């Protein structure tokens, strides 16, 4: 277990979106340099004053690269501190060398755990521990103060790790929202384009067949192609407008629902009759359920038009019960010849699941293809447009 956790930490990548420099970095640099000037001028007990001032200015510059190179900055800061302590040992000086630059050190520890990769955190932590141990050996510090200093040194690192975790969780939540929106858009595009284009192809084929024997019927079929094309363009424009103006109050046509089924099933194909039956309480369906019923019937009828072998009729039944609405679509085509379920049925299952319902599709017992769905009336599509909680 411990080995797995260490391996996971070692392979942890850097968080995305680390800014190179912002105005706060320059403010921190100015404050640090100002503190160096004041401390060097006012303190009289500074050991190796010129060296201490140069070292303090050096430390003030390191936070400028703390986000892009957190390990290197920690190694330079704590490594140079260790060298300074070794030099003081060689010179037999028992007094701390340097100015008080603890704030800069704490900022670098924070940046290491906030912006570093797992490997950088492990290596940087080793450098920090080695420097802390060297300072504890060099100066006679009581054990209680050593423990307090150790906790105080790593406290900014814990804060950085917490901010990192919060940022990663928020980004993951946003990505889940974006993924749900992409799935919803894919379903809407498939449901809209597949149905209308299939109807256009079938009517165009019928027009070609009837052109020589029945010109008036051919003209009627071509008019149907024009009508389906206009509907497709209208729905596509509505989708594009929704994508561009979501949240700005764009005036869009309401989504199709049960009331539009009569128009949907009207003359879908020359050799395919659709028997539509509506029964029960269907006038007060929630908008999401109403739209889902329409999409289920639309996709099922489209599949029958495109894939049902020797089918002459599709029976559609929509029944509103007290708490649920049931949808049944059955064709009388041959059982053989139907391929695997495509993206349309997968999208319908996702839509039904989001509403708390269920959808089953497969070959009938005797003939044709059956689609059966049951949707609760009291649910809305969960999470489709919800923003992540802060």
C-alpha positions, 0 to 999 in steps of 0.5 A: 500500500505504501509503495503504491502511494509513493509510486503514485506521488512520484508519477504525479504530473505538474498542475496545468495552468501555472502562470509565469509571473503576475503582479504579485511576484513583482510586489513580493520582490519589491517588498523583499528588497526593501526589507533587505535594505532596512535590515542591513541598515538598522541591524548592528549584529549582522555577521558577514554583512556584505555576504549576508546582503548579497545572499538576501538579494539572491533569495529575493530573486528566486520566487520569480521562477517558483511556479515554472521551476519550483524544484530548482528554486528550492534547491538553490535557496536551501542549497545556498543556505547549507553552503553558508552554514558550512562556511560559518562552521569552517570560520568557527562562527556560532552565530547565524549568518545572513538576514532574516529571509524566512518569508521568502523560504516559506513562499518557495515551500508553498510553491513546491507543493502547489506547482511541482510534480510528484518527483519534484516534491519528493526531491525538494522535500529531501533537500529541505529536510537535509538543510533543516537537519544541518541547521539543527546540528550547526546551532544549539537549538532546543528540541521543542524549538526544532519541532516548532520550526519544522512544523512552521516550515512545512505549514505553507507546503500543506496549504499549497497542497490543499490549494492544489487539491482544490484546484485539481478537483474543480478542474475535474468537475468542470471537465465532467460538465464539459463532457456531459455538454458534449454528450448532450450536443452529440445526441441532439445533433444525431437525433436532428440530422439523422432523422431529417437526412434519412427522410430526405434521402428516402423521398429523393429516392422515391422521387427518382423512381416516380419521375417517369411514371408519376411526375406529380408524385415525384414533384410532391416527393421533392417538395418533401425533401425541401421541407425536411431540409428547411426543418433541418436548417431551422433546428441547426440554427437553433442549436448554433444560437444556443451554443453562442448565446447560452445564458444571454437570453437568446430567443429560441424555439422550444424543443419538439415534444409529444405534440409534434409527433403527428407532424413527425410521423406524417408520410415518412416514406412511400412504403412505410406507414406509421400508426401513432397512438397517444393515450393517457396523461401526456399534456403535463409532461416535464419539458425534458421528458416531453423532449425525450419522448419525441427523440425516442420516437424520432430515432426509432422511426428513422432506424426503421426507415433506414434499416428495417428489411421489408418493413411496411408499418411502424406502430408507435404507442405513447402512454401516459400513466400516473407517474411514468410515460411509456414509449413503444415503437415496433416495426414489422420488418424481418428480424435478420439484417439489423446490425449492431446498435449505433450511436443513436440508440446509445444516446437514447439510453443515456438520455433515458438514464439521465431522466431516471428511466430505462430503454431497451431495444432489440429484435421482436419475438416474431418479427421486426425491431422493438424499442421500449422505454419507460420514463418517470414524469417527475425527473429532469435531466440531471447535471446536464447544465449544472455548474460545479459547486464551489 
